[in-house]
């Protein structure tokens, strides 16, 4: 299918474009009343994830309502552990929980390497979304980085410290590596399935990158992200390693196209560390969207000036916060479009 808006893909190739492309992490769900309406008619989050027609509908909502330059498929990073044999629950207002976790060799033995078919609902949602988008914008597929998935599988829920998961890296590095390898193999199968189904680019979310000491980040996270990037050559790849300011140089050397920056990462310094071949994505503080329109406009201008007119995909430095006014989000998107067009 020919893409009518391929700004993101041209930007990733390093081309000079008519303006900077823009989308938001966690744009599907979280903020739109149109999403809440669909969501509230169901038993819960998982029903929405597992019903392709509805997942496609909420994936497309931000394209229609916010005018973003890409859609991201509505699913979750936790579908991988579930497909490996460790089911998750999504508790209203609290977040994910795993009734069973991994703490021993025996737990690990019960887990399998997932195939894309095990997550058929998301694969079907991608096919449907591609059909319904009819080439309006590219569709982003995604998965969690193996370390971030490991953190949830060992910890059993979200955590400020993930101390159980981090402790395992010291107390049982061998078990840790075996689990990380199983997650990695599953993730490669899943991402390849997403690409076959129509994903135009993919993003790897390493949300808990920043809690590891740099040597552990290299050994227990980057090593596996590298494997994923080396295994996928069909579409462009983005790696977003939240808080991993210490890893920007190493990320610059892996086989990916785009590196996501959070709002604490200095833009010029990141350009130097990542090298001239990488496109950068980010990195406005999500809290800017609680400010006035003038605040947003000024912050967008400053961001655009620092990134410059090429190799930049505008985004926030992390997912949009749930209580953000959708009107302000739309203002942000329009502001990037307008100001970058004047600057290009
Ligand atoms: O970007 C998108 O909008 C597409 C869909 C998407 C969701 N989760 C839907 C979701 C994506 C890309 C994710 C990724 C994800 N999930 C990450 C990595 C990105 C990040 O924010 O760091 C992580 C760590 C998770 C795990 C997860 N899922 C948590 C911690 C929670 C609870 C808190 C929250 O809202 O983020 C979820 C639930 C979840 N995933 C919701 C949505 C829309 C909210 C649940 C609901 O609608 O009831």
Boltz pocket constraint, residues with backbone or C-beta under 6 A from the ligand:
constraints:
  - pocket:
      binder: B
      contacts: [[A, 24], [A, 25], [A, 26], [A, 27], [A, 28], [A, 29], [A, 30], [A, 39], [A, 45], [A, 72], [A, 73], [A, 74], [A, 75], [A, 76], [A, 77], [A, 78], [A, 90], [A, 92], [A, 94], [A, 95], [A, 96], [A, 142], [A, 158], [A, 205], [A, 207], [A, 319]]
      max_distance: 6.0
